[in-house]
Structure formats: C-alpha cells, structure tokens
Amino acid sequence: MTSVLHTGCSTMTHHPHVHVIVPSGGLSPDGTRWIARRPGLFLPVKVL
C-alpha cells in the first residue's frame, strides 16, 4: 500500500485528504508467491 497525505489544494486552502493505492492481492504468508484478489471483491463494474 502507498498513501499520500495532502493538506491543501491548488487554491492554498486547508483541505486535508488522503490518496491511497492498494494492490489487488498480496504475498503468501511465506512470502514466496503472489495471491491475486478474488473476482468481484473490490467494486462491481456498475459502480465504476
């Protein structure tokens, strides 16, 4: 996961918010392989 805290915007007003990039999967407990997410886990296509 990677995240960035923004505390302002281009108009220089106080506007705290967080941007986050989360991988759709993760490492196995022993760290030797990638385990992909289950299909349909994140958001339904209709929402996107």
MOZILIN-V757470 format. One line per field, one symbol per residue. ss: DSSP state (H for helix, E for strand, - for the rest). phi: phi as a letter, one per 30 degrees, with the letter a starting at -180 (. if undefined). psi: psi as a letter, one per 20 degrees, with the letter a starting at -180 (. if undefined). A space follows every 10 residues. Layout:
ss = ???
phi = ???
psi = ???
This chain:
ss = -EEEEEEE-- ---EEEEEEE E---EEE--- ---EEE---- --------
phi = .bbbcccabd dicdbdabcb ccdcladded icbccdddei ddbdeedd
psi = qpqpppjrah jkqomprppp ppqmarqqhi jirpoqrqpj hfqqhhg.
